[in-house]
Amino acid sequence: MSTLPRTGHAVAADGTRLAYQWHGTGRPLVLLAGQANDHTWWNRTRGDFPSTITMDYRGTGASDAPDVPYSTTLFADDVLAVLDGLGVAEADVYGTSMGGRVAQWFAARHPDRVRRLVLGCTSPGGAHGVERTNDVRLALAKRHSAEAREALEDMMYTPAWRAANPGPYTVLGAHGMPPHAVRGHLVASNTHDAWDVLPRITAPTLVLHGDDDVLAPPANAPLLTGRIPGARMHVFAGARHAYFDECRPESSVLVREFLG
């Protein structure tokens, strides 16, 4: 049984303090955000689920930002530290973008901790993944400049949706990240390669993607679906990277039905 409050800090194996937020009651759904983002990534959608655990990756939000090498495997270890700190033996996990990369490692390494898995707008990485272009990488590296943020908005949402939903948007990067953390998150995402461990995932898996996504090309969705035993896939027509916002409520309904 956890002695931690429902909002606070867990401690990673290396002593890093990790901020987390637990909302609602019942079996928790762990929501993992994209690269260089904190828990506010889920502000529009967390209320669609009865019980959610979010966290601020190291280097973002209210978590510590140690100047150490970052990786998706390290972030997966941090997820484990949060669940252990909260006394959560098993949870559903929903990771989008880099959070989907982190979720792949977590589900492969800790199959007893994941009941069901949702992977959104993500990639297996490595030589088998279909990677973003260098222009997209540059926009991610410079996301805090006005020009790059405008380009990132366009990668996240269609013009019609932005016109009807003028923001502010919470998926464009966490504020106040030190430069070493920004670089660390970029390296973690770019060097991700879970291809060899994907067949170890035993949790029933749902793969979601928008078919107009340039941040994580949609060709990655069938790669993940074919590599993870028994996985199923749904693609949202016309959606970009932040399909989980733009395609609500359909996307959240699909996830809730899948989680049962």
N, C-alpha and C positions, 0 to 999 in steps of 0.2 A: 504494500500500500504506500502511495506517495505521501510525503510530508510537504511537498512543494505547493505553493498557491497556484491558482488557475492562470495567473499571469505573473511571470517573473523570469528567473534565469536558471537554467541548468548549467552544469559544468562539464566540459568535454574532457577527454582523457589527458590532454596537455594543459589543462587548467583554464582554457578559454571559456568565458562566460557567454552563454547562448540565450538570447531572449526568445521567449515563446509566449503564445496566447492560446488559451483553450476556451472556446465558446460553446454553449449549449450542453445538452445531456445525451447520454446514450453512447453507443459504440462510436469512437472517434474516427473521423476521416482526416488524415494528415495531408495538408495542402502544401505543396512545394513550389515556390515561385521561380521565375526566370533569372537569368544571369544578372548580377549586380542589382538585384531587387530585394526588398524586404517583404514583410507580411502584408503591406498595403497593396501589393499586387492583386490580392484577393478581395479587396474592399467591396467590389460590386457583386461578387458571387458567393462569398462565404455564407451569407444568410440563406442561400438556397438549400443548405444542408443542416440537419438538426444538431450535429456535434462536430466541431472542427478543431484541429490543432494546427496552428501556423507557427512559423519561427522566422527569425532574422538570421540569415546566414552570417557566419563570421565575416567581418568586414562591412556589414550593413546594419542599419537601424540601431537598436539598443544593444547589439552584441559587441563583444570585443573585436578588435581588428589587428591581430598579431601579424607581424611582417614575416610570414613563413610561406613556403610553397603551398598553393591552394590546388585542390583537385576535386573531381566529382566523388572519388572514393573517400576523401577526407570529409566532404560534406555529408556523405552517407553515414560515416561514423558519428558525425554531429547529430544527425537525425536519431540515431540509436541512443546517444547520450540524453537527448530530450525525452524520448519515450521511457528510457530507464528511470530518469529522474521523476517522471510523472507516474511511474508504476503501471504503465500501459503495456500489457503483455502481447496484445495483438491489435492491429488496426487496419483499416482500409487506407490505401495510399493513392493520392492523385497528384502527379507531377507534371508540370507543363514547362516546355522549353528546356532550359538547363535543369530545372526541377525534375523533368522527365528523365534526364540523364542520371541525376542523383538517385531517382527512384529505381532505375534499372539495377544499379549496384546494390541498393538496399534490399530489394526483393530477391536478388540472386544470392546475396551473402547471408540473408536472414529470412529464409522462407517460412520459418515458424512464426515470424512476427507480422506477416502480411496476409490478411484474409483475401482481399481483392485489390487489384492494381489497375489504375487508369494512367495511361501515358498520352499526353497531349502535345501536339506541335513540337515533336522532339526527334532525336536521331540516335542510332546506335553508335555513331562516331567512327573514327578510325578509317581504315582503307575501304571498308564496306559501306560507310555512310555517304550520303549525298550532301556535300557541304555547301554552305553559303558562299557567295562570291566575295572577292576582296573589297568591293565597294560596301557591302553590308558589314563586313568586319570593321572597316574604318568608321562607319557610323556608330557601331557599338562602342568602339574605343573612344570616340569623341562625343558620346551621347549627351554631355552636359553643355555643349555649345548650342546656340540657338538654331543654327543651320542643320546640325546633325539631329537635334530633337525633332525638328519638323519632318525630316526624312524618316525618322524612326516612327513617328505618328502614322505616316503613310504606310509603313511596313506592317504596323499593328492593325490598322482599321481601314476600311474602305472610305472614300470621300463622302459617300452618301450617309454612312453611319456617323462620321465625325460631324457632318453638318447638323444632324439631328441630336447629337450628343456632344456638345462643345467642350466637355471636360470640366475641371482638370482631370488628366489621366494619371493613373497611379502605376502604370506598367512601363514607364520610361526610364527607370533607374532610381535607386535610393539616393536621397540627398545626404551630403556630408561624408561620402566615402573618401578615405584617404587615397592618394594616387596608387600606392602599392596594392591596395585592396581591389581597385578597379582593374589594374593589370592582372592581379591574381585570379579574379573571376574570369577574365577573358582567356587566360591561359588554361584554366580549369575546364572551361567549356570546349575550347579548341582542341585540347589533347584528350578528351574523353574517347574511350574505346571499350565498349562492353560487349562486343560481338561474341567473343568466346564464352561469356558467362550467361548470355541470354537464354540458352536452352535449360539452364538450371532453375529458371523461374517456374515455380509450381503454382503460384496464385492465378486464378482465373483473371485474364487480362483483357482490357478494352483499350484500343488504340484510336485516338481521335486526331483529326487534322483538318485544316482548311486547304482547299485546293489552289489558293492564290497566295501561298505563304512563301516569301523569299528568305525569311530569317531561318527557317528550317524547311527546306524544300519538301513538298508533299510526297516525293518518291520514297522518303524514309518510312512512311507509314506502312506500306506493304512489306518493306524489309523487316521491320520490327514484328509485324503480324506473322510473317512466315517463319521467323526465327524463334519466337516464344511459343511453346507448346500450347495449342488450343486457343490462341488469342483470336479475338475478333476485331473488326475495324469499321469505323464510320468516318466518312469524309463530308465536310460541309461545303456545299457549292458556293463559290464566290467569296469565301471567307479568307481572311489573312491570318497573321500570327495570333492575334488575340481573339480567336473564335469563341473562347469561353465567355467573353463579354458580348461581342457582337451577335452571337447566335443564341444568346439567352432569349427565352427560357428553354429552347429545345435542347441545348447542350447539357444544361443542368438536369433536365428531366431524364435524358439518356443515362447520365451518370447515376442518378438516384435509382432508376430502374435496374441498372446493372448491379448496383450494390445491394439491391433487394431490401 
